[in-house]
């Protein structure tokens, strides 16, 4: 059967990565979490003291982009690929609320997007890939055979993110998580370079009231229809 490119875009905490991982495992496709790539660059920026609540040294980040190597290594015990920054596993470090609070600002830098988009296009050049992010269907793979746009209410997304953070032992307040979700929505949607928008030919899925199983079944039906149409 023909391999296709599946582009999944949408707002933060809409379950893009969850359903993308499920699809990749089910189809035997490569999965690329582009959000993790931007989080890795953000962590690197934080580690070097170039960003905090008072300042963001964009020039320093841009001039050091060639020193950043991001890779994914499959972890069979977890069932998905973990992200590495310059050879170091940073899967846990990039999922903090602090990284979340800065990632949209880092992702808005054109030079950062240019570098990562090149890598993402290379990863998916042979098709058979599921990629999720903010601009996959509009910029990275505008000719993807299937484009999805995931959305949900801010309250639902904040609750999911809060439960996830509490579940792993982080000390966070729901109000702070909700504020972060709302701020990221605004920055992602209003940045000049590759803003978050729904591609004209993307299928929108509001999963505010869907279980993970219902979401996967909905998406898998769309994949099978696309594959059937191309057969």
Secondary structure, DSSP 8 states (H G I E B T S, - for coil): ----EEEEEESTTSSHHHHHHHHHHHHT-EEEEHHHHHHHHHHHHHHTT-BSSS-B-HHHHHHTGGG--EEEEEETTTTEEEEEETTEE-TTGGGSHHHHHHHHHHHT-HHHHHHHHHHHHHHTTTS-EEEEESSIIIII-TT-SEEEEEE--HHHHHHHHHHHHHHTT----HHHHHHHHHHHHHHHHH-SSS-----TT-EEEE-TT--HHHHHHHHHHHHHHHHHHH-
